Amino acid sequence: KEYVLRQFKKIMAGEVSPAELMIQQEVRFGSYANPEQLPPAAKVAQEAMKREGLNAASAPLHKERVPYLVVNVAADRLTDKLVHPASLLGPAMRGMTAGSAGNHYYYITKQIAPALDRVLGLAGAEVGEWVASMPKPRLKGSTAAGDPDGRGAGTSAPPTAFGGANTVRQKNTLRSYYTSALCRVCKAALQPPQQGAKYCAACRRSPSYAQLLLAQRLRDARAEAAAVDAACARCVNSYDRDVYRACWSLDCDVPWRRQRADAALQKAFDAELDW
């Protein structure tokens, strides 16, 4: 139980790579009874075909397995949360985090927990009760905290399959008016008198220590980005940056790591400049 809950918490915290959350299903166009209600993989493939002009070259082969992700956006229907993994990779999507690239509520309650319950239920375990007992985390991204199904207010949403704009319904809930109240240096919660400030009182009293923390964060971000670049260079057998950074293979976890490392490096650099 402790191991399973620990893995669930990693998914909720966005620590699991989207490469591990990809689902691949066979597509069989021409055999569906209702073209308006397609399975998830067929829906993603259809969106790709529409974007590329509905030509035969863009259509998947019969029984071809099409990958997709269920992302964390404010939408009521599952089909509105589906994206092709390729639409979340690339320089234009560096701000996309693992948390927003995976709807943890769907993956845990609809995919992982039922499968575990069928296996561990033979030994008397109740995986559904384990999930229900877990605290709901504060989400980062487009869904509001306490709204794990992605039905609440959202500030921004990732694109739909293959980069199309995703139009989602916005709700004026109480949480939609909340803003972030964390110190940009130490990430401590800002008390009510400090609301609206960028830094907490402790960091303002010790600017040299705050600058040290920012420098360490920038150093760690640069080290992670360099390690990921080195892994890509060894893989393609070329240290030409334009060569190994052109690889966005969906079968590899490194492009997702590279995207996260680039976003963390840019964030650390901006924080040090802002200080």
N, C-alpha and C positions, 0 to 999 in steps of 0.2 A: 504493500500500500504506500509506504513512504517513497519508494522509487517511482511509482506511477504518478503520485502527486507532484513529485519533484520535476518530472518531465512535463506535466501539465503546466506547472508554474513557468517553466522555460518557454513554453509556447505562448502563454499569456503575456510574458514580459518581452516577447519579440526576439528571443535569443536563438530561435530555431531558423535556419536558413530557409527561404522560400523554395529552394531546390528540393528540400525534404518534404514540402507540403504540396508539391505538384501531384495532381491526379491525372491519369491517362486512361481514356476510355475509347473503345472502338466506335467509329462513325460509319453508319450504313445509310447513306442518303438514298432515297427511293423506296425504303421499306417502312418509313414512319407513317402511322395512320393520320396524325394531325400535324401538318407542317408548322402550325403556330405554337405547338407545345413540344419542342424538341428536347432531348436529353442535354445535359450541360455541355458535353464535348461537342455535340452537333451544333449547339447554339453558338459556341465560340468559333467553330469552323465556318458557320454561315455568316457571322459578322466579318470574318476575314475575307470571305468571298465577295461580300457586298463592297467592302473597301477596295478590293482589287478589281472590281468590274464584272464579277460573276462570270469570269471566263473559265474554261475547262482546266487551264493550267493551275489555277488557284484552288481547285476542288481537291479535297483529300481522296485518297484511294479507298475503295470499298474495304471495310474492316481495318482501316488505318487507325492507329491509336493517336488521338489528339490530346496534348496536355493542356491543362487549365489550372487556374488558381481561383479561390474564393477570397476576395479582398475585403478589407474592413471599411466599407462605405455605408452611408446612411441611405439604405434602400429597403423596401419591404419584400421584394421578390428575390429569390435566389438567382434567377437569371440576370438580374441587374447587378449582381456582385461578381460575375464571372469575367475573367480576363485571360488572355493568352500570356504566358510568362514572358514572351519576347517583348510585350508592350511595356514591361516594367524594367527592362534592362536597357542600358545605353546612357550616354552623357546627359540626355535631356531629363532623365529620371533619377538624378543623383540624390535628390531629396527624399526619395521613397525609402522608408525604413522597413525593416522586417515586420515590425508591428502592424503597419498599415497594409503590408502586402499579404497578410494572412488573417482571415477572420477566425480568431481562436475559438470563439463560441461554436461556430459551425464544425471546425475540425475536431474539437474535443467531444461535443455532444452528438454529432451526426456520423462521424467517421471512426474515431479512435475508441471512444467509450463503448459503443455497441459491440465492436469487435472484441475488445477485452472482456466485456461482460459475458459473451458467449463462451470464452475460454476459461476465465477465472470463475465464472458462475458455477462450473462443475465442482469447484472446491468450496462453494458457499460464499464467495466474495460478491459484494454489491457495488460494482464500479459506479453505477448511477448515483448511489448515495455518497460516494467519495467526492464525485464532482459537485453535487449539491452542497456539500459541506465546505467547499473551498471558498475563501473570500473573493469577492469580485474586485479586480484591480482597477486602478484609474488608468484609462486607456489613453494612449498618445496617438494622435492622428485625427481622422475625420469623425469618429464617433465619440459621443459624450461618455463621461465616466458613469458607471452604473447602467449602461445600456449596451450589454455585450452583443446583442443581436444586430447592432448597427441600425436601429430604427429611430434614433434620436437626432438631435441637431448636429450638424457638421459644419466645419469651417471650410474644408476643402476635400476633394475626392480624387482618387487616382483615375486615370483614363480607363475607358472600357477596352475591350479586346482590340489589340493592334493600334492603340493610340487614339481612338476616338474619344470625344468628350463625353463624360458620363453625367447626365442630368439627373440630379437627385432632389427629392422633396425636402425642403428645409422646414424645421419646426422651431417656433419661438418658445422654447422651454426655459425654465429658470437657469439650468446649467449652461445654456447657450450664451448667457451674459457674463459668465465667469471668465476671468483672464488668469494667465499663469502668475503665480505668486511665489516664485522660487528665485533665490539669489543666483545670478549668472556665474558666480565663481564657485561657491561651495555647495550650491544646490539646496541650501537650507530654506525652510519655509519662512516667508516674510510675515511678520506679525502685522495686525491691522494698522498700527500707526505708520508702518513702512510700506503700505500698499501703494503701488505705482512706481516705487523705486526699483532700480536695476540690481542693487547690491544690498546685502544685509548690513546691520550696524557693525558686526564683528569684522567684516572685510573692509569696511570703510575706516575702521580704527587701525587696521594693520594692512596698509596698502602694499608693503613689501612682501608680506606673506601671501596676499591675494595674487600678486604678480607672479610669485613663485609657483603657486598652484596652476595658474594659466600657462606658464612656461612648461611645466611638467606635462600638462595635458596636451600641449602642442607637440612636445617631444614624443610622447607616446603615440599620438596620431600619425606623426611622420614615420615613426618606426613601423607601425602597422601597415601603412601605405607602401613603404619600401619593401616589406616582407611579401606583401601580395604581388607587387610588381615583379619581384625576383622569382616567385613561383610561376607567374605567367611566362616570364622570359625563358625559364628552364623548360617549360612545357613546349613552347613553340620553337625552341632552340635558336632564339634570336633576342638580342638585347636592344633592338631597335624599338623605341617606345611606340612609334606609330604602328609597328607590326603586332606586338603582343597586346596592345590596348585595343586593337581592332577585333579581338576575339570575344564574342558574347555567347559562348556555347551554353545551351540549356542543360547539357548533361554534366556540367562541371559546377562545383560550388564556388570556385574562385571568383568568377565574375560578380557574384552576389557579394562576396567579401570585399572585392575591389570597390564596388559601388558604395558599400557602407563605410569603407575606409576613406574614400574620397569625401563623402558627406561629413564624416567626423573631423577630417582634416580641415575642411573649409569652415566648419563651425568653430573649431578651436582657434583658427587663424582670425576669424571675425571677432571672437570674444577678446582676444589679446589686443586687436586694433581698437576695439570699442573702449577697453579699459584705459 
